[in-house]
Amino acid sequence: MSAYDWLMAPLEAAGLRTLRQLMLAHATGRVLEVGAGTGANLGFYPVGCQLTLTDPIGDNLRIALNKAPPGSRLCIVRSSGEELPFASQSFDTVVATLTLCSVARPQAALQEVARVLQPGGQLLLLEHVRGGPLLGWLQDLATPAWKLLAGGCHLNRATAATVVAAGFIPRYERTMLLSVLLFGLYTLPANDHRGA
């Protein structure tokens, strides 16, 4: 078990695993997981998905590969979310789990996601977000130290607004755990032909 998996185990047991299952039940077709990390989502994808994992850290991808279910169709590519090495409109579903909080440029990453998604495709998110005024203030205080401990994770990003500004339409959005975790299902408009 990686150090990350060990640290996340209590959160997974407290409900994160269930949220992953609920979110990934919506994944269909050609699926790209951006920032796949050590592969925490791998056991929850529906049968039949053609799965591609990306992460900028090669060691994470090696750990993820070992978690792949037997017989799964899996492609692993080392890349950042801001520069996805895929042709435009290559995927039906893109998944990001605790990823947009740690990419250097979330707007650029979402533009890349929109580029590689088919028009009408879906974005499935489970992300840290900034809470209400008091909690948000505490997140602002904690974020500099947290970034150093947790691989660049920003606890205080307004991710839902950033996703909508990138052109995605919310089908379902819910914040939970004191409004600091976003569970979101989004669609790229059918008339969006970026990179076509």
N, C-alpha and C positions, 0 to 999 in steps of 0.2 A: 504494500500500500504506500502511495506517495505521501509526502508530508502534507500536501494540499488536501488529499483525500482524508487523511487522518484528522486534520483541522476542521474539515467540513462535515465529518461524520455526525456530530450532534445536531447540526442544522438539517442534514438530510433526514435523520430520524424524527426531527420535530415537525416535519411537514414539507420540506423542500423536495424530497423524493416524490411525494404525492403530486405536487404541482408540476414537476417534470412529466409525470405520467399523463396528467390531464392535458398539458400543452401539446405533448408529442403525439397524442392520439389524433391530432389534426394534420399531422405531416403526411403528405402524399407525393407520389411521383419521384422526380429527381430532386433530392434534398441536399442543400448545402448547410452545414453547421459552421458558422463563423466563430472562431475562438473556442474550439472544442475542448481545450484544456486536456485533462487526463481522461476524458471519455465518460463523464458521469451520466450522460444521456443515453449511452449506447444500448442499454438493456430495455429501452422504452419505445423505440421506433416501431411503427407497425410493419408487419411482414410485407415485403414487396417494394419498400422504399429503396431507391438507388442512392446510397449515401456517400457524400463527399465531406470529409472533415478538414478544416483548416485551423492552424494555430501558428503563431510566430516562433514558438519554442519547440524545437525538435524533440527534446526529452519528453515533453507532454504528449506528443503524437506517438512516440514509442510506447508509452504507458497505455494510451488509448487503444492502440492496435492490439495489445494483449487482452483488452476487455471486450473485443468484438465478439458477438455471438457466432458460434460455428456456422459456416455456410453463408454468412452475411456478405452482401455485395458492397464492398467498402473501398473507397479511394481516399488516400491521405495526402495532403498537400501542405507544405510549410509556406505560410504567407500571412501577412497582416490583413486586417479587415479593410484598411484604407487602399489596398492595392491587390485586388482579387485577380488571379491569373486565369480567368475563364472568359469565354466568349459571351457577348451580350445575349440575354434571354436564354441562358443555359439551364435554369432551374425553375421548378414549379413551387418550391417551398424553401425559405431560408429561415434558419433557427439561430437565435443568439440567446445564450443563457449566461448571465453574469459576465457579459462581454463588453457591452457599450459603456459600462462604468470604467473600463480599463483601457480602451483604445485611446490613442493620443488625440485623434480627431474624429469624434463620433459623427459629425455631419458628413465628412468625407467617406466614412465607412458606410453610412446609410445611402449615400449616392451610389457607391459601388454595389450595395445590395440591390438597389432599384435597377441598376444597369444589368445585373446578371439574372434578375427575375423575369419570367415571362409576364407580359401584360395580363393582369388578372391574378397573378401569383400571390402567395401569402407570405407574410413575415410573422413568425412566432417568437415572442419575447418573454423572458423572465429576467428582470433587471433590477438593480438597486436604483432608487430614485430619492430625491430630496423630499423630506417630510414637511409637515406644517411649520409655522414660524419658530416655535421653541425647539422642536426636534431638528428642524433645518439648521438652526443656529448651532446646535450641538454637533451636527454633522459637518458643518463648515469648520468648526474648531478641530474636530477629529481627523478630517480628511488629510491634511499634510502628513501626519504620522502614519495614518492608515495606508496611504499610498506606498510608503516605504516598506511596510510590513506585508502588504497584500498585492504585490505585483502591479502597482500603479492604479489600483481601484479608487475611484472617486465616489464617495458615499452620497454626494450632494448634487448630482446632475439632474436636470429637468428633462429626462429622457423621453417621456411621452410627448412633450411639446416638440422636441427635436425630431421625433419620428414623423409627426404630422407635418412639420415644416419641410421634411424631405419628400412629401407628396403621398404618404401612405394614408389610407382611410381606415380608421378604427372600426373593427367589427365587434370587438369586445375589449374593454380595458377595466382592470380592477386593481386598486392598490390594497395592500394588506400588510400585516405585521407593523402596526402603527403608521401605516401609509408610507413605508420606506421600501416596499417591494412591489414592482409592477408586473402583473400578469397581463399580457396583451396579445391579441390576434388582429393582424392588420392585412389589408389587401392593397395591392398596387393596382390603380385604375386600369381597366381593360384598354383604354385608349392611350396609355403611357408606353411609348416606344423608344425609350432611351437607348442609345447605342445601336438601334436597328439599322 
